């Protein structure tokens, strides 16, 4: 049964359809694994054992009577603890909010449940979703499962979601991405993560960090799985104006992916000259990037290296200003209250928003809007841009410098440019730690990235590697 827990949803759905397994048995297996490892990994803040088994029982009953809701019906998944679920707690990674009860369910979660998803529980996260390392000093930092001897960072802020999927404690998980919070955990944990275009998926019922840059996205075992969850969650929601003018996803779950030579003929992927990178990348990351280029080229894709007309450092700063200013507006009433137990580094990040003037904020927003237009023009003759997911593999928690943000060097620009982004496993370093690559796409062109991800994963096996874990 353990091997089943690491299978992509696409394969699990087939096994459910053939009744080789039941949703109840599958759910029980995930729950047992959570009991076995969560004390060490701290991926979940709350587990809904009884409710999950009841959902699984309903899924089996539907299947027995010919009323299957789709490929997600009966599949156990986890949800980041910033999505409301009525009657459940939602702490958003913050100790002072630990007992807060939700009175509604986020639109995206409603749609997943309507598609038959079994909700295993809520996952740990960086407080207020404001941090890329994945640390949480008050509620505990989840442990990257690829090293059970050294406590390594999980990446954030969707730390628990990344760990849960990587460790076989959920078939998939929901995260959010404001500066890389889906893509960083995906890269560091050896799984697939899709940062959707802001406005594609409703944020109604989700805690806000930045109303300008926030987006929801899935963390999964494969690009197909990410496509499935995205297609289910996406769409118009009367409660979120950002969805009102968003186009349909265009994702085709049934599109064939031959995965042979010339299957990507006509696809153009951009590359940035290494001297334009915002930070130095580790040698293993550079090797993995070269290997990834080779695989896509063998599939028929054409690569174009051209000057990147955007300043990574400037985008990092402006993206950070928008996040800090908007986060301060949300948390201003209590962020300076030293009687509240709030992580010191998250507190400082939020407080930094108080010093951002209205003129500076308007300048950052205007620059963001112009960058989105410039990005669309620059990408007009390309299907995607390939960059590292992270400049390094997962470091030890003891090596974290909270004053620095190297993990967001290749992710924050994606939010600032208004792109979508797919992070996917593409190799390992000398310590057997996962290395992820990342594809940037045009706004609302998730379908193109999914196609590239599926093609890559049809001829490689990095996404099927799993960590060796011991109690």
C-alpha positions as CSV (number, residue, x, y, z in Angstrom):
1,X,0.0,0.0,0.0
2,X,2.9,2.4,0.7
3,X,3.8,2.6,-3.0
4,X,0.2,3.6,-3.8
5,X,0.7,6.7,-1.6
6,X,3.3,8.1,-4.0
7,X,1.4,7.5,-7.2
8,X,0.2,10.5,-9.2
9,X,-3.5,11.1,-9.0
10,X,-3.8,10.1,-12.7
11,X,-2.8,6.6,-11.7
12,X,-4.8,6.5,-8.4
13,X,-7.9,7.5,-10.3
14,X,-7.5,4.6,-12.7
15,X,-7.1,2.2,-9.7
16,X,-10.2,3.6,-8.1
17,X,-12.1,3.3,-11.4
18,X,-11.1,-0.4,-11.8
19,X,-11.9,-1.0,-8.1
20,X,-8.4,-2.3,-7.5
21,X,-8.5,0.0,-4.4
22,X,-11.3,1.8,-2.6
23,X,-11.2,5.4,-1.5
24,X,-11.7,4.3,2.1
25,X,-8.7,2.0,2.0
26,X,-6.6,4.7,0.3
27,X,-7.7,7.4,2.7
28,X,-7.0,5.1,5.7
29,X,-3.5,4.5,4.3
30,X,-2.8,8.2,4.1
31,X,-4.1,8.7,7.6
32,X,-1.9,5.9,8.9
33,X,1.1,7.5,7.2
34,X,0.3,10.9,8.7
35,X,0.1,9.2,12.2
36,X,3.5,7.6,11.5
37,X,5.4,10.6,10.3
38,X,3.6,13.9,11.2
39,X,5.2,14.2,14.6
40,X,8.6,14.3,12.9
41,X,7.7,16.3,9.8
42,X,5.1,18.7,11.2
43,X,3.3,18.9,7.8
44,X,-0.2,19.0,9.2
45,X,-1.6,21.4,11.9
46,X,-4.9,19.5,12.0
47,X,-6.1,16.2,10.6
48,X,-9.8,15.5,9.8
49,X,-9.8,11.7,10.2
50,X,-13.5,11.0,10.8
51,X,-14.7,13.5,8.2
52,X,-12.1,12.2,5.6
53,X,-13.3,8.6,6.1
54,X,-16.9,9.7,5.7
55,X,-16.0,11.5,2.4
56,X,-14.2,8.5,1.2
57,X,-17.2,6.3,2.1
58,X,-19.4,8.6,0.0
59,X,-17.0,8.4,-2.9
60,X,-17.1,4.6,-2.8
61,X,-20.9,4.6,-2.6
62,X,-21.1,6.9,-5.7
63,X,-18.7,4.7,-7.6
64,X,-20.6,1.6,-6.7
65,X,-23.8,3.1,-8.1
66,X,-22.3,4.6,-11.2
67,X,-22.2,8.3,-10.1
68,X,-18.5,9.1,-10.3
69,X,-17.9,12.9,-10.2
70,X,-14.6,12.7,-12.1
71,X,-11.0,11.7,-11.7
72,X,-10.6,13.5,-8.4
73,X,-13.5,11.6,-6.8
74,X,-12.2,9.8,-3.7
75,X,-8.7,11.2,-3.9
76,X,-7.3,12.4,-0.5
77,X,-5.7,15.9,-0.6
78,X,-4.5,18.5,1.9
79,X,-5.2,22.2,2.2
80,X,-2.9,25.0,3.3
81,X,-4.1,26.6,6.5
82,X,-5.1,29.9,4.9
83,X,-8.1,28.5,3.1
84,X,-11.4,28.7,5.1
85,X,-13.3,25.5,5.7
86,X,-16.5,26.1,7.6
87,X,-16.5,24.8,11.2
88,X,-12.7,24.3,11.1
89,X,-9.9,26.3,12.6
90,X,-7.8,28.5,10.4
91,X,-4.6,29.9,12.1
92,X,-2.8,31.1,8.9
93,X,0.4,29.9,10.7
94,X,-0.1,32.3,13.6
95,X,-0.3,31.3,17.3
96,X,-2.6,34.1,18.2
97,X,-5.1,32.9,15.6
98,X,-4.9,29.2,16.7
99,X,-8.5,29.0,17.9
100,X,-10.1,31.0,15.1
101,X,-13.1,29.2,13.6
102,X,-14.1,29.6,10.0
103,X,-17.8,30.3,9.2
104,X,-17.5,29.7,5.4
105,X,-15.6,27.5,3.0
106,X,-13.3,29.1,0.3
107,X,-14.7,28.9,-3.2
108,X,-11.7,26.9,-4.4
109,X,-12.1,24.3,-1.7
110,X,-15.9,24.1,-2.3
111,X,-15.1,23.2,-6.0
112,X,-12.6,20.5,-5.0
113,X,-15.1,19.0,-2.6
114,X,-17.8,19.1,-5.2
115,X,-15.4,17.2,-7.5
116,X,-15.2,14.5,-4.8
117,X,-11.9,15.4,-3.2
118,X,-11.3,13.9,0.3
119,X,-9.9,16.6,2.6
120,X,-7.3,15.0,4.9
121,X,-6.7,18.2,6.9
122,X,-4.9,21.6,7.0
123,X,-1.1,22.0,6.5
124,X,1.5,24.0,8.3
125,X,2.7,27.3,6.8
126,X,4.9,30.3,7.3
127,X,3.0,32.8,9.5
128,X,0.7,35.1,7.4
129,X,2.3,33.4,4.3
130,X,5.2,35.9,4.5
131,X,8.4,34.0,4.0
132,X,10.2,31.8,1.5
133,X,12.4,29.6,3.8
134,X,9.4,27.8,5.2
135,X,10.3,28.5,8.9
136,X,7.8,29.0,11.6
137,X,9.5,29.5,15.0
138,X,6.3,29.4,17.1
139,X,4.3,26.5,15.5
140,X,7.3,24.6,14.2
141,X,9.1,24.4,10.9
142,X,8.1,21.4,8.8
143,X,11.0,19.1,8.0
144,X,12.1,18.4,4.4
145,X,11.6,14.6,4.1
146,X,14.6,14.1,1.8
147,X,16.9,14.2,4.9
148,X,15.7,12.6,8.1
149,X,19.0,13.2,9.8
150,X,19.4,17.0,9.3
151,X,16.4,19.3,9.7
152,X,16.4,21.0,6.3
153,X,14.1,23.7,5.1
154,X,10.9,22.8,3.3
155,X,10.5,26.1,1.5
156,X,7.7,28.5,2.1
157,X,5.3,29.7,2.6
158,X,3.3,26.6,1.6
159,X,5.8,24.5,3.7
160,X,3.4,21.8,5.1
161,X,1.7,21.3,1.7
162,X,5.1,20.6,0.0
163,X,6.2,18.2,2.7
164,X,2.9,16.4,2.9
165,X,3.0,15.5,-0.8
166,X,6.7,14.7,-0.9
167,X,6.4,12.4,2.1
168,X,3.4,10.5,0.8
169,X,1.0,12.0,3.3
170,X,-1.4,13.3,0.7
171,X,-1.9,12.7,-3.0
172,X,-1.8,16.5,-3.6
173,X,-2.1,19.7,-1.6
174,X,-3.2,23.3,-2.1
175,X,-0.8,26.2,-1.6
176,X,-0.7,29.9,-2.4
177,X,1.9,31.9,-4.2
178,X,2.6,35.6,-3.8
179,X,6.4,35.5,-4.3
180,X,7.1,31.9,-4.9
181,X,5.2,30.1,-2.1
182,X,4.1,27.2,-4.3
183,X,7.2,27.0,-6.5
184,X,9.8,27.1,-3.8
185,X,8.4,24.2,-1.7
186,X,7.9,22.3,-5.0
187,X,11.5,22.7,-6.0
188,X,13.0,21.9,-2.7
189,X,10.8,18.9,-2.0
190,X,11.0,17.2,-5.4
191,X,7.4,17.7,-6.5
192,X,5.4,19.7,-9.1
193,X,3.9,23.1,-8.3
194,X,1.8,25.4,-10.5
195,X,1.7,29.1,-9.7
196,X,-1.5,30.1,-11.5
197,X,-2.1,33.6,-13.0
198,X,-3.6,35.9,-10.4
199,X,-7.3,36.0,-11.0
200,X,-7.6,32.5,-12.5
201,X,-8.6,30.9,-9.2
202,X,-10.9,32.7,-6.8
203,X,-9.3,33.7,-3.5
204,X,-12.7,34.2,-1.8
205,X,-12.4,32.6,1.7
206,X,-8.6,32.7,1.7
207,X,-6.5,34.8,4.0
208,X,-4.8,37.7,2.1
209,X,-1.2,38.6,2.1
210,X,-1.2,40.8,-1.0
211,X,-4.5,41.4,-2.8
212,X,-2.4,42.4,-5.9
213,X,-0.1,39.4,-6.1
214,X,-1.8,36.5,-4.3
215,X,-2.7,33.3,-6.2
216,X,-3.7,29.8,-5.3
217,X,-2.1,26.8,-6.9
218,X,-1.6,23.0,-6.5
219,X,1.4,21.0,-5.3
220,X,1.3,17.6,-6.9
221,X,3.3,14.6,-8.0
222,X,2.9,15.4,-11.7
223,X,2.0,18.1,-14.2
224,X,-1.2,16.2,-15.2
225,X,-2.3,16.3,-11.5
226,X,-1.6,20.0,-11.3
227,X,-3.7,20.5,-14.4
228,X,-6.6,18.5,-12.9
229,X,-6.8,20.5,-9.7
230,X,-6.3,23.8,-11.5
231,X,-9.1,23.1,-13.9
232,X,-11.4,22.2,-11.1
233,X,-10.6,25.3,-9.0
234,X,-10.5,27.9,-11.8
235,X,-13.3,30.0,-13.0
236,X,-15.7,32.9,-12.4
237,X,-16.7,33.6,-8.8
238,X,-19.1,36.4,-8.0
239,X,-17.3,36.9,-4.7
240,X,-13.9,37.6,-6.3
241,X,-13.8,40.4,-8.9
242,X,-10.3,39.3,-10.0
243,X,-12.0,36.3,-11.7
244,X,-14.6,38.2,-13.6
245,X,-12.5,38.9,-16.7
246,X,-10.1,35.9,-16.5
247,X,-10.2,33.7,-19.6
248,X,-10.9,30.0,-19.3
249,X,-7.8,27.8,-18.7
250,X,-7.7,26.0,-22.0
251,X,-6.3,23.0,-20.1
252,X,-7.1,19.7,-21.9
253,X,-6.7,16.7,-19.6
254,X,-7.2,14.3,-22.5
255,X,-4.5,15.9,-24.7
256,X,-2.1,13.2,-25.9
257,X,1.5,13.5,-24.8
258,X,3.6,11.2,-27.0
259,X,6.9,12.1,-25.3
260,X,9.0,11.2,-28.3
261,X,11.3,13.0,-30.7
262,X,9.8,16.1,-32.3
263,X,6.7,16.0,-30.1
264,X,7.5,19.6,-29.1
265,X,8.3,20.7,-32.6
266,X,7.4,24.3,-33.1
267,X,7.6,25.1,-29.3
268,X,10.0,27.9,-28.5
269,X,11.5,28.2,-25.0
270,X,13.5,31.2,-23.9
271,X,16.7,31.2,-21.9
272,X,18.4,34.0,-20.0
273,X,22.2,34.5,-20.3
274,X,23.6,33.3,-16.9
275,X,25.3,36.7,-16.4
276,X,21.8,38.1,-16.1
277,X,20.8,35.9,-13.2
278,X,20.0,37.7,-10.0
279,X,22.1,35.4,-7.9
280,X,24.8,32.8,-8.4
281,X,23.4,29.3,-8.8
282,X,24.9,26.2,-7.2
283,X,26.9,23.9,-9.6
284,X,24.3,21.1,-9.3
285,X,21.6,23.6,-10.3
286,X,23.6,24.7,-13.4
287,X,24.1,21.0,-14.4
288,X,20.4,20.3,-13.9
289,X,19.4,23.3,-16.0
290,X,21.7,22.1,-18.9
291,X,20.2,18.6,-18.6
292,X,16.7,20.0,-18.7
293,X,17.5,22.0,-21.9
294,X,18.9,18.8,-23.5
295,X,15.6,16.9,-22.7
296,X,13.4,19.6,-24.1
297,X,15.6,19.9,-27.2
298,X,15.5,16.1,-27.8
299,X,11.7,16.5,-27.7
300,X,11.9,19.0,-30.5
301,X,11.7,22.3,-28.7
302,X,13.7,25.2,-30.0
303,X,15.7,27.3,-27.5
304,X,16.4,31.0,-27.9
305,X,18.8,32.8,-25.6
306,X,18.2,36.5,-25.5
307,X,18.8,39.5,-23.3
308,X,16.3,39.7,-20.4
309,X,14.9,43.3,-20.5
310,X,13.8,43.1,-16.9
311,X,15.9,43.9,-13.8
312,X,15.6,41.0,-11.4
313,X,16.8,43.0,-8.4
314,X,14.5,45.8,-9.1
315,X,11.5,43.5,-9.6
316,X,12.5,41.7,-6.3
317,X,12.4,45.1,-4.5
318,X,9.2,46.4,-6.0
319,X,7.4,43.0,-5.5
320,X,8.6,43.1,-1.9
321,X,7.3,46.7,-1.4
322,X,3.8,45.7,-2.7
323,X,3.7,42.7,-0.4
324,X,4.9,44.6,2.6
325,X,2.6,47.6,2.1
326,X,-0.5,45.5,1.6
327,X,0.4,43.1,4.4
328,X,0.8,46.0,6.8
329,X,-2.6,47.4,5.8
330,X,-4.1,44.0,6.7
331,X,-2.2,43.4,10.0
332,X,-1.6,47.0,11.2
333,X,-4.0,46.8,14.2
334,X,-2.0,44.2,16.1
335,X,1.4,43.7,14.4
336,X,3.0,46.2,16.9
337,X,1.4,44.5,19.9
338,X,4.4,42.9,21.6
339,X,2.1,41.0,23.9
340,X,1.0,38.8,20.9
341,X,3.3,35.9,20.1
342,X,4.2,36.7,16.5
343,X,7.4,35.4,14.8
344,X,10.0,38.1,15.1
345,X,11.0,38.0,11.4
346,X,7.5,37.9,10.1
347,X,6.7,40.8,12.4
348,X,9.6,42.8,11.0
349,X,8.5,42.0,7.4
350,X,5.0,43.2,8.0
351,X,6.1,46.3,10.0
352,X,8.4,47.3,7.1
353,X,5.3,48.1,5.2
354,X,4.6,51.1,7.5
355,X,7.6,52.9,6.1
356,X,6.5,52.6,2.5
357,X,4.9,55.9,1.4
358,X,1.8,56.2,-0.7
359,X,3.9,57.5,-3.5
360,X,6.3,54.6,-3.4
361,X,3.4,52.1,-3.3
362,X,1.7,53.7,-6.3
363,X,5.0,53.7,-8.1
364,X,5.5,50.0,-7.4
365,X,1.9,49.2,-8.5
366,X,2.4,51.2,-11.7
367,X,5.7,49.5,-12.4
368,X,4.0,46.1,-11.9
369,X,1.2,47.0,-14.3
370,X,3.7,48.1,-16.9
371,X,5.9,45.0,-16.4
372,X,2.9,42.8,-17.1
373,X,2.4,44.6,-20.5
374,X,6.1,44.4,-21.3
375,X,6.2,40.7,-20.4
376,X,3.3,39.9,-22.7
377,X,5.2,41.7,-25.5
378,X,8.5,40.1,-24.8
379,X,6.9,36.6,-24.7
380,X,5.0,37.1,-28.0
381,X,7.3,34.8,-29.9
382,X,8.0,32.3,-27.2
383,X,5.9,29.7,-25.4
384,X,7.8,29.7,-22.1
385,X,11.0,30.8,-20.3
386,X,13.2,28.3,-18.5
387,X,14.9,29.3,-15.3
388,X,16.0,27.5,-12.1
389,X,13.3,27.0,-9.5
390,X,15.7,27.8,-6.7
391,X,19.4,28.7,-6.8
392,X,20.2,26.1,-4.2
393,X,18.9,22.8,-2.8
394,X,17.4,22.7,0.7
395,X,19.8,23.9,3.3
396,X,19.8,23.1,7.0
397,X,17.4,25.2,9.1
398,X,20.4,26.3,11.2
399,X,21.9,27.9,8.1
400,X,18.9,30.1,7.4
401,X,19.5,33.9,7.3
402,X,16.1,35.5,7.7
403,X,17.4,38.8,6.5
404,X,18.0,37.4,3.0
405,X,15.6,36.1,0.4
406,X,17.7,34.0,-2.1
407,X,15.1,31.4,-2.6
408,X,12.7,34.0,-4.1
409,X,15.3,35.2,-6.6
410,X,13.8,33.2,-9.5
411,X,10.2,33.2,-8.2
412,X,9.2,36.7,-7.2
413,X,9.6,38.1,-10.7
414,X,6.9,35.7,-11.9
415,X,4.4,37.4,-9.6
416,X,5.6,40.8,-10.5
417,X,5.4,40.1,-14.3
418,X,1.9,38.6,-14.0
419,X,3.0,35.3,-15.4
420,X,2.0,31.7,-14.6
421,X,4.8,29.4,-13.5
422,X,5.4,25.6,-13.3
423,X,8.0,24.2,-11.0
424,X,9.0,20.6,-11.6
425,X,11.7,18.2,-10.3
426,X,14.6,17.8,-12.7
427,X,17.5,16.3,-10.8
428,X,19.4,15.9,-7.6
429,X,22.6,17.3,-6.1
430,X,25.5,15.4,-4.6
431,X,23.7,15.1,-1.3
432,X,20.6,13.5,-3.0
433,X,18.5,16.6,-2.4
434,X,16.0,17.5,-5.1
435,X,16.6,20.3,-7.6
436,X,13.7,21.9,-9.4
437,X,13.4,23.8,-12.6
438,X,10.8,26.4,-13.5
439,X,8.9,27.5,-16.6
440,X,7.4,30.9,-16.8
441,X,4.5,31.3,-19.1
442,X,2.3,34.1,-20.5
443,X,-0.6,35.3,-18.4
444,X,-3.4,32.7,-18.3
445,X,-1.4,30.3,-20.5
446,X,-1.2,27.5,-17.9
447,X,-2.1,25.0,-20.6
448,X,1.1,25.6,-22.5
449,X,3.2,25.0,-19.3
450,X,1.2,21.9,-18.5
451,X,1.9,20.6,-22.0
452,X,5.6,21.2,-21.5
453,X,5.6,19.6,-18.1
454,X,3.8,16.5,-19.2
455,X,6.1,16.1,-22.1
456,X,9.2,16.4,-19.9
457,X,7.7,14.0,-17.3
458,X,6.8,11.5,-20.0
459,X,10.5,10.9,-20.7
460,X,12.1,11.5,-17.3
461,X,11.5,10.0,-13.9
462,X,12.6,12.7,-11.5
463,X,8.9,13.3,-10.4
464,X,8.6,9.6,-9.5
465,X,11.6,9.6,-7.1
466,X,10.5,9.4,-3.5
467,X,12.5,10.1,-0.3
468,X,13.8,7.2,1.8
469,X,12.3,7.7,5.2
470,X,12.9,6.0,8.5
471,X,11.2,6.4,11.9
